């Protein structure tokens, strides 16, 4: 270990400063021992025991203690100058500490590929090392193994002696209150919980280790919890420092063996700018090399966005597919499959967007004269990210409705690439249904100031959607309901700060239920209409629709962030069942974008937002499986570590599912130089093998 650290931080040549620190430490220890001795005498005198019971003797005894304290604190001349000396020594020690810390940080960045912030401190280093060892580190510093059972103190350790920062949280088991989720569900991947003296670890469960391994764990401990032999699953050492035993333990992850499990195809999403605005392949040579590397890892295929703003950029029904033709031919020659996305939204302005691809120019021209073709919030701000669903049947796009525009585009693609459909190169077509291609309202636009975990705002204030709302309210017999909520807050409001989303708020009164029913019905009807045309255009090919994982405020009664996005999913209603039924009608795959555990690494506090990504995922999975439709998935944030890969694997192939359910496919977000890094790619290649049900050489981290 010492050799490894020297490689990272270099060898210190400041021996004289180290000796000085040791001298200072010895002096401090000497003073500390003297003060402890005096304190013990004080306590004995007060509490009784050895002290005299007479008040006279107690007074003399206390006076003697005070004399000793005054002599120690500053009575002698030799001690009078000590504060100044101590200040200088403290400064030297601080400079020495900062120098060492700087070397540690530099070494970890250069040799360990740690992405530490510029003004990182030793806490960041410890957090990074903990994550590397397979532990989860929350923003408040709480650290725990990512998959554990409820902890309990081991023999001889009192509960009061355990710091709150050591409390462990189960990351795998969904809430028992979730709809359709069996309460007997158990996490599939657990950490080794071998008992060591003086180390707080969770109690072992029968799901942690095989029986043989558990018996080995029991043999390791004596009656008093002493360690009697080393365990093969613990990578660590025992050192003696001042007669104190220090345990250096790096816990190792026990992973599920997916050998022989169901085959789940893995696709890799190509970069957003792989096709430039002239519809040309941006870097054909570089892309070809990367595709060959992906092929060597047995990746099944790639996913690519077919941008409406590039293909039909300048005039209605004038399509340019040149760049995509070259790309598809390249993929075909490498014998890879293709998933294509009909991207009817703009790119740029959202998290993860590194290029800007607006909607077609002729659409922007129409929008300047008629801005109501775009989604609009209560303040009248327009969002040109995609077209409002209010114009699905309005002939406002140069004589065509939005539905006709979408269908003409999809039919042009089907005709242009007919040969690739016949060769089964194109395995699935994902239909863009809203912002970011997802079936949802653009309720959380970054360009309008939204930041996580704001609840977002309703997007129904263009004239076409308001006309639909008015018509629906009049048919219900309540014309006064033809309005949006007036107490629903703003983009960054929290639910309890509003009269609409708070517990017992207006979302659950007659008007609130009416409005939310209409708002979510518009979303489902839009998906229904567009997918019916897609099924017609791509007959014989699997189509899919993507939902967004709006997991923040999931643990509140109203589920406010989901409501503004169009998912009518409060605690007393299943908002995803109607969407699943609609997808079943068209034989479409449900693609769920899932945020994984990586949000923890982004310093996002789930607890503050009452978030529950696992609970949301399992609700959506059960809604889809209840109507027997296939499920595809993709990661919402980049991931390169084994912990996150294992989380994806557990979701893709649920343990002990009685019906043998598993994902239809998984798409990795996305191809980048970081993925091509040697260590990252080795982890990715290992992940692909496990997705395919192949054996891997090592099952331990």
Secondary structure as the mmCIF struct_conf table of DSSP 4:
data_model
#
loop_
_struct_conf.conf_type_id
_struct_conf.id
_struct_conf.beg_label_comp_id
_struct_conf.beg_label_asym_id
_struct_conf.beg_label_seq_id
_struct_conf.end_label_comp_id
_struct_conf.end_label_asym_id
_struct_conf.end_label_seq_id
HELX_RH_AL_P HELX_RH_AL_P1 UNK A 2 UNK A 9
HELX_RH_AL_P HELX_RH_AL_P2 UNK A 15 UNK A 47
BEND BEND1 UNK A 49 UNK A 51
BEND BEND2 UNK A 53 UNK A 54
HELX_RH_AL_P HELX_RH_AL_P3 UNK A 55 UNK A 70
HELX_RH_PI_P HELX_RH_PI_P1 UNK A 71 UNK A 75
BEND BEND3 UNK A 76 UNK A 76
HELX_RH_AL_P HELX_RH_AL_P4 UNK A 77 UNK A 80
TURN_TY1_P TURN_TY1_P1 UNK A 81 UNK A 81
HELX_RH_AL_P HELX_RH_AL_P5 UNK A 82 UNK A 112
TURN_TY1_P TURN_TY1_P2 UNK A 118 UNK A 119
HELX_RH_AL_P HELX_RH_AL_P6 UNK A 122 UNK A 132
TURN_TY1_P TURN_TY1_P3 UNK A 133 UNK A 134
STRN STRN1 UNK A 135 UNK A 137
TURN_TY1_P TURN_TY1_P4 UNK A 139 UNK A 140
BEND BEND4 UNK A 141 UNK A 141
STRN STRN2 UNK A 143 UNK A 145
BEND BEND5 UNK A 146 UNK A 147
HELX_LH_PP_P HELX_LH_PP_P1 UNK A 149 UNK A 151
HELX_LH_PP_P HELX_LH_PP_P2 UNK A 153 UNK A 154
TURN_TY1_P TURN_TY1_P5 UNK A 155 UNK A 156
HELX_RH_3T_P HELX_RH_3T_P1 UNK A 159 UNK A 161
BEND BEND6 UNK A 162 UNK A 162
HELX_RH_3T_P HELX_RH_3T_P2 UNK A 164 UNK A 166
BEND BEND7 UNK A 171 UNK A 173
HELX_LH_PP_P HELX_LH_PP_P3 UNK A 174 UNK A 175
TURN_TY1_P TURN_TY1_P6 UNK A 176 UNK A 177
BEND BEND8 UNK A 178 UNK A 178
TURN_TY1_P TURN_TY1_P7 UNK A 179 UNK A 180
TURN_TY1_P TURN_TY1_P8 UNK A 183 UNK A 184
BEND BEND9 UNK A 188 UNK A 188
STRN STRN3 UNK A 190 UNK A 191
STRN STRN4 UNK A 196 UNK A 196
TURN_TY1_P TURN_TY1_P9 UNK A 197 UNK A 198
STRN STRN5 UNK A 199 UNK A 199
HELX_LH_PP_P HELX_LH_PP_P4 UNK A 202 UNK A 204
TURN_TY1_P TURN_TY1_P10 UNK A 206 UNK A 208
BEND BEND10 UNK A 209 UNK A 209
HELX_RH_AL_P HELX_RH_AL_P7 UNK A 211 UNK A 220
STRN STRN6 UNK A 221 UNK A 221
TURN_TY1_P TURN_TY1_P11 UNK A 223 UNK A 224
STRN STRN7 UNK A 227 UNK A 227
BEND BEND11 UNK A 229 UNK A 229
TURN_TY1_P TURN_TY1_P12 UNK A 232 UNK A 233
STRN STRN8 UNK A 234 UNK A 241
TURN_TY1_P TURN_TY1_P13 UNK A 242 UNK A 243
STRN STRN9 UNK A 244 UNK A 251
STRN STRN10 UNK A 253 UNK A 254
TURN_TY1_P TURN_TY1_P14 UNK A 259 UNK A 260
STRN STRN11 UNK A 265 UNK A 269
HELX_LH_PP_P HELX_LH_PP_P5 UNK A 270 UNK A 271
TURN_TY1_P TURN_TY1_P15 UNK A 272 UNK A 273
BEND BEND12 UNK A 274 UNK A 274
STRN STRN12 UNK A 275 UNK A 275
TURN_TY1_P TURN_TY1_P16 UNK A 277 UNK A 278
BEND BEND13 UNK A 279 UNK A 279
STRN STRN13 UNK A 281 UNK A 281
TURN_TY1_P TURN_TY1_P17 UNK A 282 UNK A 283
HELX_RH_AL_P HELX_RH_AL_P8 UNK A 284 UNK A 296
TURN_TY1_P TURN_TY1_P18 UNK A 297 UNK A 298
STRN STRN14 UNK A 301 UNK A 307
HELX_RH_AL_P HELX_RH_AL_P9 UNK A 308 UNK A 311
TURN_TY1_P TURN_TY1_P19 UNK A 312 UNK A 312
BEND BEND14 UNK A 314 UNK A 315
TURN_TY1_P TURN_TY1_P20 UNK A 316 UNK A 317
HELX_RH_AL_P HELX_RH_AL_P10 UNK A 322 UNK A 333
TURN_TY1_P TURN_TY1_P21 UNK A 334 UNK A 335
STRN STRN15 UNK A 337 UNK A 343
BEND BEND15 UNK A 345 UNK A 345
STRN STRN16 UNK A 347 UNK A 347
BEND BEND16 UNK A 348 UNK A 350
TURN_TY1_P TURN_TY1_P22 UNK A 351 UNK A 352
BEND BEND17 UNK A 355 UNK A 355
STRN STRN17 UNK A 357 UNK A 357
BEND BEND18 UNK A 359 UNK A 359
HELX_RH_AL_P HELX_RH_AL_P11 UNK A 361 UNK A 369
HELX_RH_3T_P HELX_RH_3T_P3 UNK A 371 UNK A 373
STRN STRN18 UNK A 374 UNK A 376
TURN_TY1_P TURN_TY1_P23 UNK A 378 UNK A 379
STRN STRN19 UNK A 382 UNK A 387
HELX_RH_3T_P HELX_RH_3T_P4 UNK A 389 UNK A 391
TURN_TY1_P TURN_TY1_P24 UNK A 392 UNK A 393
STRN STRN20 UNK A 397 UNK A 397
TURN_TY1_P TURN_TY1_P25 UNK A 398 UNK A 399
STRN STRN21 UNK A 400 UNK A 400
HELX_RH_AL_P HELX_RH_AL_P12 UNK A 402 UNK A 416
TURN_TY1_P TURN_TY1_P26 UNK A 417 UNK A 417
HELX_RH_AL_P HELX_RH_AL_P13 UNK A 418 UNK A 422
TURN_TY1_P TURN_TY1_P27 UNK A 423 UNK A 424
STRN STRN22 UNK A 426 UNK A 431
HELX_LH_PP_P HELX_LH_PP_P6 UNK A 432 UNK A 432
BEND BEND19 UNK A 434 UNK A 434
HELX_RH_3T_P HELX_RH_3T_P5 UNK A 435 UNK A 437
STRN STRN23 UNK A 438 UNK A 438
BEND BEND20 UNK A 439 UNK A 440
BEND BEND21 UNK A 444 UNK A 444
HELX_RH_3T_P HELX_RH_3T_P6 UNK A 446 UNK A 448
TURN_TY1_P TURN_TY1_P28 UNK A 449 UNK A 449
TURN_TY1_P TURN_TY1_P29 UNK A 452 UNK A 453
BEND BEND22 UNK A 462 UNK A 462
HELX_RH_AL_P HELX_RH_AL_P14 UNK A 463 UNK A 476
TURN_TY1_P TURN_TY1_P30 UNK A 477 UNK A 477
HELX_RH_3T_P HELX_RH_3T_P7 UNK A 479 UNK A 481
BEND BEND23 UNK A 483 UNK A 483
BEND BEND24 UNK A 486 UNK A 488
TURN_TY1_P TURN_TY1_P31 UNK A 491 UNK A 492
HELX_RH_3T_P HELX_RH_3T_P8 UNK A 495 UNK A 497
BEND BEND25 UNK A 498 UNK A 498
TURN_TY1_P TURN_TY1_P32 UNK A 499 UNK A 501
BEND BEND26 UNK A 502 UNK A 502
TURN_TY1_P TURN_TY1_P33 UNK A 503 UNK A 504
HELX_RH_3T_P HELX_RH_3T_P9 UNK A 506 UNK A 508
BEND BEND27 UNK A 509 UNK A 509
HELX_RH_AL_P HELX_RH_AL_P15 UNK A 510 UNK A 537
TURN_TY1_P TURN_TY1_P34 UNK A 538 UNK A 540
BEND BEND28 UNK A 541 UNK A 541
STRN STRN24 UNK A 542 UNK A 547
TURN_TY1_P TURN_TY1_P35 UNK A 552 UNK A 555
BEND BEND29 UNK A 556 UNK A 558
HELX_RH_AL_P HELX_RH_AL_P16 UNK A 560 UNK A 565
TURN_TY1_P TURN_TY1_P36 UNK A 566 UNK A 566
TURN_TY1_P TURN_TY1_P37 UNK A 571 UNK A 572
BEND BEND30 UNK A 573 UNK A 573
TURN_TY1_P TURN_TY1_P38 UNK A 575 UNK A 576
HELX_RH_AL_P HELX_RH_AL_P17 UNK A 577 UNK A 585
TURN_TY1_P TURN_TY1_P39 UNK A 586 UNK A 587
HELX_LH_PP_P HELX_LH_PP_P7 UNK A 588 UNK A 588
STRN STRN25 UNK A 589 UNK A 594
TURN_TY1_P TURN_TY1_P40 UNK A 596 UNK A 597
HELX_RH_AL_P HELX_RH_AL_P18 UNK A 598 UNK A 601
TURN_TY1_P TURN_TY1_P41 UNK A 602 UNK A 603
TURN_TY1_P TURN_TY1_P42 UNK A 606 UNK A 610
HELX_RH_AL_P HELX_RH_AL_P19 UNK A 613 UNK A 626
TURN_TY1_P TURN_TY1_P43 UNK A 627 UNK A 628
STRN STRN26 UNK A 631 UNK A 635
BEND BEND31 UNK A 636 UNK A 637
BEND BEND32 UNK A 641 UNK A 641
HELX_RH_AL_P HELX_RH_AL_P20 UNK A 642 UNK A 652
TURN_TY1_P TURN_TY1_P44 UNK A 653 UNK A 653
TURN_TY1_P TURN_TY1_P45 UNK A 655 UNK A 656
TURN_TY1_P TURN_TY1_P46 UNK A 658 UNK A 659
BEND BEND33 UNK A 664 UNK A 664
STRN STRN27 UNK A 665 UNK A 668
BEND BEND34 UNK A 669 UNK A 669
HELX_RH_AL_P HELX_RH_AL_P21 UNK A 673 UNK A 676
BEND BEND35 UNK A 677 UNK A 677
HELX_RH_AL_P HELX_RH_AL_P22 UNK A 678 UNK A 691
TURN_TY1_P TURN_TY1_P47 UNK A 692 UNK A 693
BEND BEND36 UNK A 697 UNK A 697
STRN STRN28 UNK A 700 UNK A 700
#
